[in-house]
Amino acid sequence: MPPSLIIGDSVYDIVTKKSKNYYTKLISKKAKFSYNSLVLKHDFNFLLPHLVCSEAYVKAFQYNLEYITDDKCSFCKTQPETLWHLLFNCVYSKLFWKDFEFYFYSLSKEFVHLRLQDVIIGIITSECPLLNYFLLIAKLYIYGIAENLKYFRA
């Protein structure tokens, strides 16, 4: 019998297995989606960032989106600052997205009317990698401004 190694419930023949087999087994319990990302992945196509961009920090931003716990919106100061409010429902965010739609039209001559789902997840009904990339960068921009406002007010 060839030398073997038991990892979890699997027996590995150490002569025929490659290091990638061991690595895959070892990280299988650690490399898991957070609960929020599992919910979003189930309800929407949450893997879109991997398809439309290559920058690690942009992908990480999409996966780190969670409800924001501050009491009031960083921009309007009138509503609780939830993810949906900050990125879409705030009066200032709405103005931003209207300008974004106009800007995208000026670049592509393609009209887009963004909905909450489009802003939060991306446009999953058709292949628009450039638009989805712009959406990720725009959300990163809004989120960054909100974080900077909190920092300077503290």
Contacts in CASP RR format, 6 or more apart in sequence:
PFRMAT RR
TARGET T0000
AUTHOR 0000-0000-0000
METHOD contacts of the structure
MODEL  1
MPPSLIIGDSVYDIVTKKSKNYYTKLISKKAKFSYNSLVLKHDFNFLLPH
LVCSEAYVKAFQYNLEYITDDKCSFCKTQPETLWHLLFNCVYSKLFWKDF
EFYFYSLSKEFVHLRLQDVIIGIITSECPLLNYFLLIAKLYIYGIAENLK
YFRA
2 13 0 8 1.000
2 14 0 8 1.000
2 15 0 8 1.000
2 16 0 8 1.000
3 13 0 8 1.000
3 14 0 8 1.000
3 15 0 8 1.000
4 11 0 8 1.000
4 12 0 8 1.000
4 13 0 8 1.000
4 14 0 8 1.000
5 11 0 8 1.000
5 12 0 8 1.000
5 14 0 8 1.000
6 12 0 8 1.000
7 22 0 8 1.000
7 25 0 8 1.000
7 26 0 8 1.000
8 25 0 8 1.000
10 25 0 8 1.000
12 21 0 8 1.000
12 22 0 8 1.000
12 25 0 8 1.000
33 41 0 8 1.000
33 63 0 8 1.000
34 63 0 8 1.000
36 65 0 8 1.000
36 66 0 8 1.000
37 46 0 8 1.000
37 63 0 8 1.000
40 46 0 8 1.000
40 121 0 8 1.000
41 47 0 8 1.000
44 117 0 8 1.000
44 120 0 8 1.000
44 121 0 8 1.000
44 122 0 8 1.000
44 124 0 8 1.000
45 121 0 8 1.000
45 122 0 8 1.000
45 124 0 8 1.000
46 62 0 8 1.000
46 121 0 8 1.000
48 62 0 8 1.000
48 121 0 8 1.000
48 122 0 8 1.000
48 124 0 8 1.000
48 132 0 8 1.000
49 58 0 8 1.000
49 59 0 8 1.000
49 62 0 8 1.000
49 63 0 8 1.000
49 136 0 8 1.000
50 59 0 8 1.000
51 129 0 8 1.000
51 132 0 8 1.000
52 129 0 8 1.000
52 130 0 8 1.000
52 132 0 8 1.000
52 133 0 8 1.000
52 136 0 8 1.000
53 59 0 8 1.000
53 133 0 8 1.000
53 136 0 8 1.000
58 136 0 8 1.000
58 137 0 8 1.000
58 140 0 8 1.000
61 136 0 8 1.000
61 139 0 8 1.000
61 140 0 8 1.000
61 143 0 8 1.000
62 136 0 8 1.000
62 139 0 8 1.000
65 83 0 8 1.000
65 120 0 8 1.000
65 139 0 8 1.000
65 143 0 8 1.000
66 83 0 8 1.000
67 82 0 8 1.000
67 83 0 8 1.000
68 81 0 8 1.000
68 82 0 8 1.000
68 83 0 8 1.000
68 86 0 8 1.000
68 146 0 8 1.000
70 81 0 8 1.000
70 150 0 8 1.000
71 80 0 8 1.000
71 81 0 8 1.000
72 78 0 8 1.000
72 79 0 8 1.000
72 80 0 8 1.000
72 81 0 8 1.000
73 79 0 8 1.000
73 80 0 8 1.000
73 81 0 8 1.000
73 85 0 8 1.000
73 86 0 8 1.000
73 90 0 8 1.000
74 81 0 8 1.000
74 86 0 8 1.000
74 145 0 8 1.000
74 146 0 8 1.000
74 147 0 8 1.000
74 149 0 8 1.000
74 150 0 8 1.000
75 86 0 8 1.000
75 90 0 8 1.000
75 91 0 8 1.000
75 92 0 8 1.000
75 93 0 8 1.000
75 145 0 8 1.000
75 146 0 8 1.000
75 149 0 8 1.000
76 90 0 8 1.000
76 91 0 8 1.000
76 92 0 8 1.000
79 85 0 8 1.000
79 89 0 8 1.000
79 90 0 8 1.000
81 146 0 8 1.000
83 120 0 8 1.000
84 116 0 8 1.000
84 120 0 8 1.000
85 93 0 8 1.000
86 93 0 8 1.000
86 142 0 8 1.000
86 143 0 8 1.000
86 146 0 8 1.000
87 93 0 8 1.000
87 119 0 8 1.000
87 120 0 8 1.000
87 139 0 8 1.000
87 142 0 8 1.000
87 143 0 8 1.000
88 94 0 8 1.000
88 97 0 8 1.000
88 116 0 8 1.000
88 119 0 8 1.000
88 120 0 8 1.000
89 116 0 8 1.000
93 142 0 8 1.000
96 138 0 8 1.000
96 142 0 8 1.000
97 114 0 8 1.000
97 119 0 8 1.000
97 138 0 8 1.000
100 114 0 8 1.000
100 134 0 8 1.000
100 138 0 8 1.000
101 111 0 8 1.000
101 112 0 8 1.000
101 113 0 8 1.000
101 114 0 8 1.000
104 110 0 8 1.000
104 112 0 8 1.000
104 131 0 8 1.000
104 134 0 8 1.000
105 111 0 8 1.000
105 112 0 8 1.000
108 130 0 8 1.000
108 131 0 8 1.000
112 118 0 8 1.000
112 123 0 8 1.000
112 131 0 8 1.000
114 135 0 8 1.000
118 135 0 8 1.000
119 135 0 8 1.000
119 139 0 8 1.000
122 132 0 8 1.000
122 135 0 8 1.000
123 131 0 8 1.000
123 132 0 8 1.000
123 135 0 8 1.000
END
